[in-house]
Amino acid sequence: MSSKHTVEIFGWNKGFQTIDMMRLVRARAGIQLGDALALVNRVLEGSVEKLSFSSAQDAETFLREAIKTGAKARLEGGDV
């Protein structure tokens, strides 16, 4: 079993809360502000971004919170 659990962010819905998503990425994935901003901007431009977490619970928590911001996201290999 893999020790990494990956969330794919593959788009955004109308009303996407970019600042909340940046804060979430910083808090849950431990990414610096500039890198979090760049990740969110790439998502807005249509890029698929992946974040890895050490536990399934952390990945699922991030996924739920990302969806609340308006992100289109899923667990890698799963559906949401």
mmCIF file of the N, C-alpha and C atoms, coordinates in Angstrom:
data_MODEL
# 
_entry.id   MODEL 
# 
loop_
_atom_site.group_PDB 
_atom_site.id 
_atom_site.type_symbol 
_atom_site.label_atom_id 
_atom_site.label_alt_id 
_atom_site.label_comp_id 
_atom_site.label_asym_id 
_atom_site.label_entity_id 
_atom_site.label_seq_id 
_atom_site.pdbx_PDB_ins_code 
_atom_site.Cartn_x 
_atom_site.Cartn_y 
_atom_site.Cartn_z 
_atom_site.occupancy 
_atom_site.B_iso_or_equiv 
_atom_site.pdbx_formal_charge 
_atom_site.auth_seq_id 
_atom_site.auth_comp_id 
_atom_site.auth_asym_id 
_atom_site.auth_atom_id 
_atom_site.pdbx_PDB_model_num 
ATOM 1   N N  . MET A 1 1  ? 0.844   -1.188 0.000   1.00 0.00 ? 1  MET A N  1 
ATOM 2   C CA . MET A 1 1  ? 0.000   0.000  0.000   1.00 0.00 ? 1  MET A CA 1 
ATOM 3   C C  . MET A 1 1  ? 0.888   1.249  0.000   1.00 0.00 ? 1  MET A C  1 
ATOM 4   N N  . SER A 1 2  ? 0.502   2.238  -0.783  1.00 0.00 ? 2  SER A N  1 
ATOM 5   C CA . SER A 1 2  ? 1.289   3.458  -0.909  1.00 0.00 ? 2  SER A CA 1 
ATOM 6   C C  . SER A 1 2  ? 1.243   4.276  0.377   1.00 0.00 ? 2  SER A C  1 
ATOM 7   N N  . SER A 1 3  ? 2.367   4.939  0.669   1.00 0.00 ? 3  SER A N  1 
ATOM 8   C CA . SER A 1 3  ? 2.406   5.796  1.853   1.00 0.00 ? 3  SER A CA 1 
ATOM 9   C C  . SER A 1 3  ? 1.960   7.214  1.509   1.00 0.00 ? 3  SER A C  1 
ATOM 10  N N  . LYS A 1 4  ? 1.691   7.478  0.222   1.00 0.00 ? 4  LYS A N  1 
ATOM 11  C CA . LYS A 1 4  ? 1.241   8.806  -0.198  1.00 0.00 ? 4  LYS A CA 1 
ATOM 12  C C  . LYS A 1 4  ? -0.189  8.722  -0.722  1.00 0.00 ? 4  LYS A C  1 
ATOM 13  N N  . HIS A 1 5  ? -0.954  9.731  -0.423  1.00 0.00 ? 5  HIS A N  1 
ATOM 14  C CA . HIS A 1 5  ? -2.342  9.836  -0.874  1.00 0.00 ? 5  HIS A CA 1 
ATOM 15  C C  . HIS A 1 5  ? -2.437  11.161 -1.615  1.00 0.00 ? 5  HIS A C  1 
ATOM 16  N N  . THR A 1 6  ? -2.881  11.105 -2.850  1.00 0.00 ? 6  THR A N  1 
ATOM 17  C CA . THR A 1 6  ? -2.824  12.266 -3.724  1.00 0.00 ? 6  THR A CA 1 
ATOM 18  C C  . THR A 1 6  ? -4.209  12.798 -4.053  1.00 0.00 ? 6  THR A C  1 
ATOM 19  N N  . VAL A 1 7  ? -4.323  14.120 -4.001  1.00 0.00 ? 7  VAL A N  1 
ATOM 20  C CA . VAL A 1 7  ? -5.538  14.817 -4.422  1.00 0.00 ? 7  VAL A CA 1 
ATOM 21  C C  . VAL A 1 7  ? -5.210  15.557 -5.707  1.00 0.00 ? 7  VAL A C  1 
ATOM 22  N N  . GLU A 1 8  ? -6.059  15.367 -6.721  1.00 0.00 ? 8  GLU A N  1 
ATOM 23  C CA . GLU A 1 8  ? -5.930  16.097 -7.980  1.00 0.00 ? 8  GLU A CA 1 
ATOM 24  C C  . GLU A 1 8  ? -6.915  17.255 -7.975  1.00 0.00 ? 8  GLU A C  1 
ATOM 25  N N  . ILE A 1 9  ? -6.427  18.430 -8.297  1.00 0.00 ? 9  ILE A N  1 
ATOM 26  C CA . ILE A 1 9  ? -7.287  19.603 -8.461  1.00 0.00 ? 9  ILE A CA 1 
ATOM 27  C C  . ILE A 1 9  ? -7.322  19.844 -9.964  1.00 0.00 ? 9  ILE A C  1 
ATOM 28  N N  . PHE A 1 10 ? -8.495  19.648 -10.575 1.00 0.00 ? 10 PHE A N  1 
ATOM 29  C CA . PHE A 1 10 ? -8.556  19.643 -12.033 1.00 0.00 ? 10 PHE A CA 1 
ATOM 30  C C  . PHE A 1 10 ? -9.424  20.751 -12.620 1.00 0.00 ? 10 PHE A C  1 
ATOM 31  N N  . GLY A 1 11 ? -9.877  21.660 -11.801 1.00 0.00 ? 11 GLY A N  1 
ATOM 32  C CA . GLY A 1 11 ? -10.672 22.762 -12.324 1.00 0.00 ? 11 GLY A CA 1 
ATOM 33  C C  . GLY A 1 11 ? -11.325 23.533 -11.201 1.00 0.00 ? 11 GLY A C  1 
ATOM 34  N N  . TRP A 1 12 ? -12.283 24.369 -11.581 1.00 0.00 ? 12 TRP A N  1 
ATOM 35  C CA . TRP A 1 12 ? -12.952 25.207 -10.599 1.00 0.00 ? 12 TRP A CA 1 
ATOM 36  C C  . TRP A 1 12 ? -14.360 25.518 -11.069 1.00 0.00 ? 12 TRP A C  1 
ATOM 37  N N  . ASN A 1 13 ? -15.217 25.785 -10.117 1.00 0.00 ? 13 ASN A N  1 
ATOM 38  C CA . ASN A 1 13 ? -16.606 26.148 -10.366 1.00 0.00 ? 13 ASN A CA 1 
ATOM 39  C C  . ASN A 1 13 ? -16.766 27.663 -10.236 1.00 0.00 ? 13 ASN A C  1 
ATOM 40  N N  . LYS A 1 14 ? -17.852 28.166 -10.792 1.00 0.00 ? 14 LYS A N  1 
ATOM 41  C CA . LYS A 1 14 ? -18.176 29.585 -10.638 1.00 0.00 ? 14 LYS A CA 1 
ATOM 42  C C  . LYS A 1 14 ? -18.215 29.904 -9.142  1.00 0.00 ? 14 LYS A C  1 
ATOM 43  N N  . GLY A 1 15 ? -17.618 31.014 -8.774  1.00 0.00 ? 15 GLY A N  1 
ATOM 44  C CA . GLY A 1 15 ? -17.557 31.391 -7.363  1.00 0.00 ? 15 GLY A CA 1 
ATOM 45  C C  . GLY A 1 15 ? -16.348 30.831 -6.633  1.00 0.00 ? 15 GLY A C  1 
ATOM 46  N N  . PHE A 1 16 ? -15.411 30.237 -7.370  1.00 0.00 ? 16 PHE A N  1 
ATOM 47  C CA . PHE A 1 16 ? -14.193 29.680 -6.780  1.00 0.00 ? 16 PHE A CA 1 
ATOM 48  C C  . PHE A 1 16 ? -13.529 30.727 -5.895  1.00 0.00 ? 16 PHE A C  1 
ATOM 49  N N  . GLN A 1 17 ? -13.244 30.356 -4.668  1.00 0.00 ? 17 GLN A N  1 
ATOM 50  C CA . GLN A 1 17 ? -12.679 31.269 -3.673  1.00 0.00 ? 17 GLN A CA 1 
ATOM 51  C C  . GLN A 1 17 ? -11.159 31.108 -3.660  1.00 0.00 ? 17 GLN A C  1 
ATOM 52  N N  . THR A 1 18 ? -10.493 31.892 -4.505  1.00 0.00 ? 18 THR A N  1 
ATOM 53  C CA . THR A 1 18 ? -9.055  31.715 -4.703  1.00 0.00 ? 18 THR A CA 1 
ATOM 54  C C  . THR A 1 18 ? -8.243  31.958 -3.432  1.00 0.00 ? 18 THR A C  1 
ATOM 55  N N  . ILE A 1 19 ? -8.610  32.970 -2.675  1.00 0.00 ? 19 ILE A N  1 
ATOM 56  C CA . ILE A 1 19 ? -7.850  33.274 -1.452  1.00 0.00 ? 19 ILE A CA 1 
ATOM 57  C C  . ILE A 1 19 ? -8.031  32.157 -0.431  1.00 0.00 ? 19 ILE A C  1 
ATOM 58  N N  . ASP A 1 20 ? -9.255  31.667 -0.276  1.00 0.00 ? 20 ASP A N  1 
ATOM 59  C CA . ASP A 1 20 ? -9.489  30.558 0.650   1.00 0.00 ? 20 ASP A CA 1 
ATOM 60  C C  . ASP A 1 20 ? -8.733  29.310 0.206   1.00 0.00 ? 20 ASP A C  1 
ATOM 61  N N  . MET A 1 21 ? -8.664  29.085 -1.107  1.00 0.00 ? 21 MET A N  1 
ATOM 62  C CA . MET A 1 21 ? -7.932  27.924 -1.619  1.00 0.00 ? 21 MET A CA 1 
ATOM 63  C C  . MET A 1 21 ? -6.444  28.078 -1.353  1.00 0.00 ? 21 MET A C  1 
ATOM 64  N N  . MET A 1 22 ? -5.902  29.274 -1.539  1.00 0.00 ? 22 MET A N  1 
ATOM 65  C CA . MET A 1 22 ? -4.481  29.500 -1.227  1.00 0.00 ? 22 MET A CA 1 
ATOM 66  C C  . MET A 1 22 ? -4.210  29.231 0.246   1.00 0.00 ? 22 MET A C  1 
ATOM 67  N N  . ARG A 1 23 ? -5.084  29.721 1.115   1.00 0.00 ? 23 ARG A N  1 
ATOM 68  C CA . ARG A 1 23 ? -4.917  29.493 2.559   1.00 0.00 ? 23 ARG A CA 1 
ATOM 69  C C  . ARG A 1 23 ? -4.970  28.006 2.882   1.00 0.00 ? 23 ARG A C  1 
ATOM 70  N N  . LEU A 1 24 ? -5.898  27.304 2.230   1.00 0.00 ? 24 LEU A N  1 
ATOM 71  C CA . LEU A 1 24 ? -6.038  25.866 2.456   1.00 0.00 ? 24 LEU A CA 1 
ATOM 72  C C  . LEU A 1 24 ? -4.776  25.122 2.017   1.00 0.00 ? 24 LEU A C  1 
ATOM 73  N N  . VAL A 1 25 ? -4.285  25.439 0.847   1.00 0.00 ? 25 VAL A N  1 
ATOM 74  C CA . VAL A 1 25 ? -3.071  24.786 0.342   1.00 0.00 ? 25 VAL A CA 1 
ATOM 75  C C  . VAL A 1 25 ? -1.905  25.041 1.295   1.00 0.00 ? 25 VAL A C  1 
ATOM 76  N N  . ARG A 1 26 ? -1.784  26.264 1.764   1.00 0.00 ? 26 ARG A N  1 
ATOM 77  C CA . ARG A 1 26 ? -0.694  26.590 2.705   1.00 0.00 ? 26 ARG A CA 1 
ATOM 78  C C  . ARG A 1 26 ? -0.850  25.810 4.010   1.00 0.00 ? 26 ARG A C  1 
ATOM 79  N N  . ALA A 1 27 ? -2.061  25.794 4.549   1.00 0.00 ? 27 ALA A N  1 
ATOM 80  C CA . ALA A 1 27 ? -2.281  25.173 5.859   1.00 0.00 ? 27 ALA A CA 1 
ATOM 81  C C  . ALA A 1 27 ? -2.190  23.651 5.806   1.00 0.00 ? 27 ALA A C  1 
ATOM 82  N N  . ARG A 1 28 ? -2.799  23.041 4.809   1.00 0.00 ? 28 ARG A N  1 
ATOM 83  C CA . ARG A 1 28 ? -2.890  21.573 4.768   1.00 0.00 ? 28 ARG A CA 1 
ATOM 84  C C  . ARG A 1 28 ? -1.736  20.889 4.055   1.00 0.00 ? 28 ARG A C  1 
ATOM 85  N N  . ALA A 1 29 ? -1.154  21.583 3.067   1.00 0.00 ? 29 ALA A N  1 
ATOM 86  C CA . ALA A 1 29 ? -0.079  20.961 2.289   1.00 0.00 ? 29 ALA A CA 1 
ATOM 87  C C  . ALA A 1 29 ? 1.290   21.521 2.658   1.00 0.00 ? 29 ALA A C  1 
ATOM 88  N N  . GLY A 1 30 ? 1.320   22.576 3.489   1.00 0.00 ? 30 GLY A N  1 
ATOM 89  C CA . GLY A 1 30 ? 2.580   23.130 3.941   1.00 0.00 ? 30 GLY A CA 1 
ATOM 90  C C  . GLY A 1 30 ? 3.377   23.823 2.845   1.00 0.00 ? 30 GLY A C  1 
ATOM 91  N N  . ILE A 1 31 ? 2.673   24.405 1.893   1.00 0.00 ? 31 ILE A N  1 
ATOM 92  C CA . ILE A 1 31 ? 3.327   25.077 0.774   1.00 0.00 ? 31 ILE A CA 1 
ATOM 93  C C  . ILE A 1 31 ? 3.435   26.570 1.082   1.00 0.00 ? 31 ILE A C  1 
ATOM 94  N N  . GLN A 1 32 ? 4.538   27.176 0.706   1.00 0.00 ? 32 GLN A N  1 
ATOM 95  C CA . GLN A 1 32 ? 4.758   28.603 0.932   1.00 0.00 ? 32 GLN A CA 1 
ATOM 96  C C  . GLN A 1 32 ? 3.774   29.447 0.129   1.00 0.00 ? 32 GLN A C  1 
ATOM 97  N N  . LEU A 1 33 ? 3.577   30.691 0.547   1.00 0.00 ? 33 LEU A N  1 
ATOM 98  C CA . LEU A 1 33 ? 2.594   31.582 -0.065  1.00 0.00 ? 33 LEU A CA 1 
ATOM 99  C C  . LEU A 1 33 ? 2.766   31.718 -1.578  1.00 0.00 ? 33 LEU A C  1 
ATOM 100 N N  . GLY A 1 34 ? 3.963   31.999 -2.038  1.00 0.00 ? 34 GLY A N  1 
ATOM 101 C CA . GLY A 1 34 ? 4.202   32.176 -3.469  1.00 0.00 ? 34 GLY A CA 1 
ATOM 102 C C  . GLY A 1 34 ? 3.883   30.928 -4.269  1.00 0.00 ? 34 GLY A C  1 
ATOM 103 N N  . ASP A 1 35 ? 4.244   29.774 -3.710  1.00 0.00 ? 35 ASP A N  1 
ATOM 104 C CA . ASP A 1 35 ? 3.966   28.509 -4.392  1.00 0.00 ? 35 ASP A CA 1 
ATOM 105 C C  . ASP A 1 35 ? 2.470   28.186 -4.382  1.00 0.00 ? 35 ASP A C  1 
ATOM 106 N N  . ALA A 1 36 ? 1.785   28.518 -3.285  1.00 0.00 ? 36 ALA A N  1 
ATOM 107 C CA . ALA A 1 36 ? 0.337   28.300 -3.206  1.00 0.00 ? 36 ALA A CA 1 
ATOM 108 C C  . ALA A 1 36 ? -0.383  29.188 -4.216  1.00 0.00 ? 36 ALA A C  1 
ATOM 109 N N  . LEU A 1 37 ? 0.048   30.437 -4.337  1.00 0.00 ? 37 LEU A N  1 
ATOM 110 C CA . LEU A 1 37 ? -0.532  31.345 -5.317  1.00 0.00 ? 37 LEU A CA 1 
ATOM 111 C C  . LEU A 1 37 ? -0.312  30.815 -6.731  1.00 0.00 ? 37 LEU A C  1 
ATOM 112 N N  . ALA A 1 38 ? 0.900   30.357 -7.012  1.00 0.00 ? 38 ALA A N  1 
ATOM 113 C CA . ALA A 1 38 ? 1.211   29.816 -8.336  1.00 0.00 ? 38 ALA A CA 1 
ATOM 114 C C  . ALA A 1 38 ? 0.349   28.588 -8.642  1.00 0.00 ? 38 ALA A C  1 
ATOM 115 N N  . LEU A 1 39 ? 0.163   27.714 -7.661  1.00 0.00 ? 39 LEU A N  1 
ATOM 116 C CA . LEU A 1 39 ? -0.669  26.523 -7.852  1.00 0.00 ? 39 LEU A CA 1 
ATOM 117 C C  . LEU A 1 39 ? -2.105  26.924 -8.186  1.00 0.00 ? 39 LEU A C  1 
ATOM 118 N N  . VAL A 1 40 ? -2.671  27.840 -7.432  1.00 0.00 ? 40 VAL A N  1 
ATOM 119 C CA . VAL A 1 40 ? -4.050  28.286 -7.674  1.00 0.00 ? 40 VAL A CA 1 
ATOM 120 C C  . VAL A 1 40 ? -4.156  28.935 -9.052  1.00 0.00 ? 40 VAL A C  1 
ATOM 121 N N  . ASN A 1 41 ? -3.176  29.736 -9.426  1.00 0.00 ? 41 ASN A N  1 
ATOM 122 C CA . ASN A 1 41 ? -3.193  30.364 -10.750 1.00 0.00 ? 41 ASN A CA 1 
ATOM 123 C C  . ASN A 1 41 ? -3.124  29.330 -11.867 1.00 0.00 ? 41 ASN A C  1 
ATOM 124 N N  . ARG A 1 42 ? -2.329  28.283 -11.674 1.00 0.00 ? 42 ARG A N  1 
ATOM 125 C CA . ARG A 1 42 ? -2.258  27.217 -12.689 1.00 0.00 ? 42 ARG A CA 1 
ATOM 126 C C  . ARG A 1 42 ? -3.598  26.503 -12.821 1.00 0.00 ? 42 ARG A C  1 
ATOM 127 N N  . VAL A 1 43 ? -4.286  26.283 -11.698 1.00 0.00 ? 43 VAL A N  1 
ATOM 128 C CA . VAL A 1 43 ? -5.617  25.673 -11.748 1.00 0.00 ? 43 VAL A CA 1 
ATOM 129 C C  . VAL A 1 43 ? -6.567  26.579 -12.536 1.00 0.00 ? 43 VAL A C  1 
ATOM 130 N N  . LEU A 1 44 ? -6.513  27.876 -12.281 1.00 0.00 ? 44 LEU A N  1 
ATOM 131 C CA . LEU A 1 44 ? -7.373  28.820 -12.992 1.00 0.00 ? 44 LEU A CA 1 
ATOM 132 C C  . LEU A 1 44 ? -7.080  28.831 -14.495 1.00 0.00 ? 44 LEU A C  1 
ATOM 133 N N  . GLU A 1 45 ? -5.847  28.522 -14.862 1.00 0.00 ? 45 GLU A N  1 
ATOM 134 C CA . GLU A 1 45 ? -5.453  28.485 -16.269 1.00 0.00 ? 45 GLU A CA 1 
ATOM 135 C C  . GLU A 1 45 ? -5.754  27.148 -16.931 1.00 0.00 ? 45 GLU A C  1 
ATOM 136 N N  . GLY A 1 46 ? -6.252  26.184 -16.157 1.00 0.00 ? 46 GLY A N  1 
ATOM 137 C CA . GLY A 1 46 ? -6.638  24.893 -16.726 1.00 0.00 ? 46 GLY A CA 1 
ATOM 138 C C  . GLY A 1 46 ? -5.703  23.738 -16.454 1.00 0.00 ? 46 GLY A C  1 
ATOM 139 N N  . SER A 1 47 ? -4.678  23.960 -15.671 1.00 0.00 ? 47 SER A N  1 
ATOM 140 C CA . SER A 1 47 ? -3.736  22.897 -15.336 1.00 0.00 ? 47 SER A CA 1 
ATOM 141 C C  . SER A 1 47 ? -4.322  21.964 -14.272 1.00 0.00 ? 47 SER A C  1 
ATOM 142 N N  . VAL A 1 48 ? -3.933  20.695 -14.331 1.00 0.00 ? 48 VAL A N  1 
ATOM 143 C CA . VAL A 1 48 ? -4.281  19.740 -13.284 1.00 0.00 ? 48 VAL A CA 1 
ATOM 144 C C  . VAL A 1 48 ? -3.122  19.719 -12.295 1.00 0.00 ? 48 VAL A C  1 
ATOM 145 N N  . GLU A 1 49 ? -3.423  19.987 -11.044 1.00 0.00 ? 49 GLU A N  1 
ATOM 146 C CA . GLU A 1 49 ? -2.396  20.021 -10.000 1.00 0.00 ? 49 GLU A CA 1 
ATOM 147 C C  . GLU A 1 49 ? -2.618  18.873 -9.023  1.00 0.00 ? 49 GLU A C  1 
ATOM 148 N N  . LYS A 1 50 ? -1.532  18.326 -8.525  1.00 0.00 ? 50 LYS A N  1 
ATOM 149 C CA . LYS A 1 50 ? -1.607  17.207 -7.585  1.00 0.00 ? 50 LYS A CA 1 
ATOM 150 C C  . LYS A 1 50 ? -0.880  17.568 -6.300  1.00 0.00 ? 50 LYS A C  1 
ATOM 151 N N  . LEU A 1 51 ? -1.509  17.225 -5.184  1.00 0.00 ? 51 LEU A N  1 
ATOM 152 C CA . LEU A 1 51 ? -0.904  17.403 -3.869  1.00 0.00 ? 51 LEU A CA 1 
ATOM 153 C C  . LEU A 1 51 ? -0.907  16.059 -3.163  1.00 0.00 ? 51 LEU A C  1 
ATOM 154 N N  . SER A 1 52 ? 0.212   15.697 -2.556  1.00 0.00 ? 52 SER A N  1 
ATOM 155 C CA . SER A 1 52 ? 0.330   14.424 -1.849  1.00 0.00 ? 52 SER A CA 1 
ATOM 156 C C  . SER A 1 52 ? 0.275   14.639 -0.348  1.00 0.00 ? 52 SER A C  1 
ATOM 157 N N  . PHE A 1 53 ? -0.374  13.706 0.320   1.00 0.00 ? 53 PHE A N  1 
ATOM 158 C CA . PHE A 1 53 ? -0.526  13.740 1.771   1.00 0.00 ? 53 PHE A CA 1 
ATOM 159 C C  . PHE A 1 53 ? -0.080  12.402 2.332   1.00 0.00 ? 53 PHE A C  1 
ATOM 160 N N  . SER A 1 54 ? 0.390   12.404 3.569   1.00 0.00 ? 54 SER A N  1 
ATOM 161 C CA . SER A 1 54 ? 0.925   11.183 4.169   1.00 0.00 ? 54 SER A CA 1 
ATOM 162 C C  . SER A 1 54 ? -0.159  10.231 4.657   1.00 0.00 ? 54 SER A C  1 
ATOM 163 N N  . SER A 1 55 ? -1.387  10.724 4.825   1.00 0.00 ? 55 SER A N  1 
ATOM 164 C CA . SER A 1 55 ? -2.459  9.825  5.270   1.00 0.00 ? 55 SER A CA 1 
ATOM 165 C C  . SER A 1 55 ? -3.713  10.036 4.433   1.00 0.00 ? 55 SER A C  1 
ATOM 166 N N  . ALA A 1 56 ? -4.500  8.992  4.344   1.00 0.00 ? 56 ALA A N  1 
ATOM 167 C CA . ALA A 1 56 ? -5.771  9.069  3.618   1.00 0.00 ? 56 ALA A CA 1 
ATOM 168 C C  . ALA A 1 56 ? -6.685  10.097 4.280   1.00 0.00 ? 56 ALA A C  1 
ATOM 169 N N  . GLN A 1 57 ? -6.666  10.152 5.599   1.00 0.00 ? 57 GLN A N  1 
ATOM 170 C CA . GLN A 1 57 ? -7.518  11.102 6.318   1.00 0.00 ? 57 GLN A CA 1 
ATOM 171 C C  . GLN A 1 57 ? -7.143  12.541 5.972   1.00 0.00 ? 57 GLN A C  1 
ATOM 172 N N  . ASP A 1 58 ? -5.844  12.855 5.919   1.00 0.00 ? 58 ASP A N  1 
ATOM 173 C CA . ASP A 1 58 ? -5.413  14.206 5.548   1.00 0.00 ? 58 ASP A CA 1 
ATOM 174 C C  . ASP A 1 58 ? -5.840  14.542 4.125   1.00 0.00 ? 58 ASP A C  1 
ATOM 175 N N  . ALA A 1 59 ? -5.694  13.588 3.213   1.00 0.00 ? 59 ALA A N  1 
ATOM 176 C CA . ALA A 1 59 ? -6.091  13.808 1.819   1.00 0.00 ? 59 ALA A CA 1 
ATOM 177 C C  . ALA A 1 59 ? -7.599  14.038 1.716   1.00 0.00 ? 59 ALA A C  1 
ATOM 178 N N  . GLU A 1 60 ? -8.386  13.239 2.437   1.00 0.00 ? 60 GLU A N  1 
ATOM 179 C CA . GLU A 1 60 ? -9.836  13.377 2.389   1.00 0.00 ? 60 GLU A CA 1 
ATOM 180 C C  . GLU A 1 60 ? -10.297 14.690 3.015   1.00 0.00 ? 60 GLU A C  1 
ATOM 181 N N  . THR A 1 61 ? -9.652  15.115 4.086   1.00 0.00 ? 61 THR A N  1 
ATOM 182 C CA . THR A 1 61 ? -9.977  16.392 4.715   1.00 0.00 ? 61 THR A CA 1 
ATOM 183 C C  . THR A 1 61 ? -9.678  17.538 3.756   1.00 0.00 ? 61 THR A C  1 
ATOM 184 N N  . PHE A 1 62 ? -8.499  17.496 3.130   1.00 0.00 ? 62 PHE A N  1 
ATOM 185 C CA . PHE A 1 62 ? -8.144  18.534 2.157   1.00 0.00 ? 62 PHE A CA 1 
ATOM 186 C C  . PHE A 1 62 ? -9.158  18.540 1.015   1.00 0.00 ? 62 PHE A C  1 
ATOM 187 N N  . LEU A 1 63 ? -9.504  17.374 0.522   1.00 0.00 ? 63 LEU A N  1 
ATOM 188 C CA . LEU A 1 63 ? -10.450 17.257 -0.590  1.00 0.00 ? 63 LEU A CA 1 
ATOM 189 C C  . LEU A 1 63 ? -11.786 17.914 -0.248  1.00 0.00 ? 63 LEU A C  1 
ATOM 190 N N  . ARG A 1 64 ? -12.337 17.585 0.900   1.00 0.00 ? 64 ARG A N  1 
ATOM 191 C CA . ARG A 1 64 ? -13.620 18.174 1.319   1.00 0.00 ? 64 ARG A CA 1 
ATOM 192 C C  . ARG A 1 64 ? -13.526 19.693 1.397   1.00 0.00 ? 64 ARG A C  1 
ATOM 193 N N  . GLU A 1 65 ? -12.453 20.195 1.983   1.00 0.00 ? 65 GLU A N  1 
ATOM 194 C CA . GLU A 1 65 ? -12.293 21.638 2.140   1.00 0.00 ? 65 GLU A CA 1 
ATOM 195 C C  . GLU A 1 65 ? -12.047 22.319 0.790   1.00 0.00 ? 65 GLU A C  1 
ATOM 196 N N  . ALA A 1 66 ? -11.310 21.669 -0.097  1.00 0.00 ? 66 ALA A N  1 
ATOM 197 C CA . ALA A 1 66 ? -11.059 22.236 -1.432  1.00 0.00 ? 66 ALA A CA 1 
ATOM 198 C C  . ALA A 1 66 ? -12.362 22.356 -2.214  1.00 0.00 ? 66 ALA A C  1 
ATOM 199 N N  . ILE A 1 67 ? -13.201 21.347 -2.133  1.00 0.00 ? 67 ILE A N  1 
ATOM 200 C CA . ILE A 1 67 ? -14.489 21.379 -2.831  1.00 0.00 ? 67 ILE A CA 1 
ATOM 201 C C  . ILE A 1 67 ? -15.356 22.510 -2.293  1.00 0.00 ? 67 ILE A C  1 
ATOM 202 N N  . LYS A 1 68 ? -15.279 22.762 -0.991  1.00 0.00 ? 68 LYS A N  1 
ATOM 203 C CA . LYS A 1 68 ? -16.046 23.874 -0.399  1.00 0.00 ? 68 LYS A CA 1 
ATOM 204 C C  . LYS A 1 68 ? -15.610 25.226 -0.947  1.00 0.00 ? 68 LYS A C  1 
ATOM 205 N N  . THR A 1 69 ? -14.339 25.348 -1.374  1.00 0.00 ? 69 THR A N  1 
ATOM 206 C CA . THR A 1 69 ? -13.863 26.616 -1.943  1.00 0.00 ? 69 THR A CA 1 
ATOM 207 C C  . THR A 1 69 ? -14.319 26.801 -3.384  1.00 0.00 ? 69 THR A C  1 
ATOM 208 N N  . GLY A 1 70 ? -14.846 25.727 -3.985  1.00 0.00 ? 70 GLY A N  1 
ATOM 209 C CA . GLY A 1 70 ? -15.273 25.786 -5.383  1.00 0.00 ? 70 GLY A CA 1 
ATOM 210 C C  . GLY A 1 70 ? -14.336 25.059 -6.325  1.00 0.00 ? 70 GLY A C  1 
ATOM 211 N N  . ALA A 1 71 ? -13.334 24.392 -5.778  1.00 0.00 ? 71 ALA A N  1 
ATOM 212 C CA . ALA A 1 71 ? -12.417 23.629 -6.626  1.00 0.00 ? 71 ALA A CA 1 
ATOM 213 C C  . ALA A 1 71 ? -13.083 22.338 -7.096  1.00 0.00 ? 71 ALA A C  1 
ATOM 214 N N  . LYS A 1 72 ? -12.712 21.913 -8.290  1.00 0.00 ? 72 LYS A N  1 
ATOM 215 C CA . LYS A 1 72 ? -13.067 20.580 -8.765  1.00 0.00 ? 72 LYS A CA 1 
ATOM 216 C C  . LYS A 1 72 ? -11.875 19.709 -8.432  1.00 0.00 ? 72 LYS A C  1 
ATOM 217 N N  . ALA A 1 73 ? -12.093 18.731 -7.570  1.00 0.00 ? 73 ALA A N  1 
ATOM 218 C CA . ALA A 1 73 ? -10.994 17.916 -7.074  1.00 0.00 ? 73 ALA A CA 1 
ATOM 219 C C  . ALA A 1 73 ? -11.458 16.497 -6.824  1.00 0.00 ? 73 ALA A C  1 
ATOM 220 N N  . ARG A 1 74 ? -10.500 15.586 -6.786  1.00 0.00 ? 74 ARG A N  1 
ATOM 221 C CA . ARG A 1 74 ? -10.801 14.175 -6.509  1.00 0.00 ? 74 ARG A CA 1 
ATOM 222 C C  . ARG A 1 74 ? -9.553  13.518 -5.943  1.00 0.00 ? 74 ARG A C  1 
ATOM 223 N N  . LEU A 1 75 ? -9.761  12.414 -5.261  1.00 0.00 ? 75 LEU A N  1 
ATOM 224 C CA . LEU A 1 75 ? -8.639  11.599 -4.847  1.00 0.00 ? 75 LEU A CA 1 
ATOM 225 C C  . LEU A 1 75 ? -8.096  10.934 -6.103  1.00 0.00 ? 75 LEU A C  1 
ATOM 226 N N  . GLU A 1 76 ? -6.798  10.886 -6.231  1.00 0.00 ? 76 GLU A N  1 
ATOM 227 C CA . GLU A 1 76 ? -6.227  10.283 -7.426  1.00 0.00 ? 76 GLU A CA 1 
ATOM 228 C C  . GLU A 1 76 ? -6.714  8.844  -7.530  1.00 0.00 ? 76 GLU A C  1 
ATOM 229 N N  . GLY A 1 77 ? -7.268  8.511  -8.674  1.00 0.00 ? 77 GLY A N  1 
ATOM 230 C CA . GLY A 1 77 ? -7.822  7.176  -8.887  1.00 0.00 ? 77 GLY A CA 1 
ATOM 231 C C  . GLY A 1 77 ? -9.241  7.037  -8.389  1.00 0.00 ? 77 GLY A C  1 
ATOM 232 N N  . GLY A 1 78 ? -9.820  8.140  -7.854  1.00 0.00 ? 78 GLY A N  1 
ATOM 233 C CA . GLY A 1 78 ? -11.191 8.101  -7.342  1.00 0.00 ? 78 GLY A CA 1 
ATOM 234 C C  . GLY A 1 78 ? -12.068 9.106  -8.042  1.00 0.00 ? 78 GLY A C  1 
ATOM 235 N N  . ASP A 1 79 ? -13.296 9.182  -7.623  1.00 0.00 ? 79 ASP A N  1 
ATOM 236 C CA . ASP A 1 79 ? -14.254 10.121 -8.210  1.00 0.00 ? 79 ASP A CA 1 
ATOM 237 C C  . ASP A 1 79 ? -14.853 11.001 -7.130  1.00 0.00 ? 79 ASP A C  1 
ATOM 238 N N  . VAL A 1 80 ? -15.085 12.254 -7.508  1.00 0.00 ? 80 VAL A N  1 
ATOM 239 C CA . VAL A 1 80 ? -15.830 13.189 -6.654  1.00 0.00 ? 80 VAL A CA 1 
ATOM 240 C C  . VAL A 1 80 ? -16.639 14.075 -7.543  1.00 0.00 ? 80 VAL A C  1 
# 
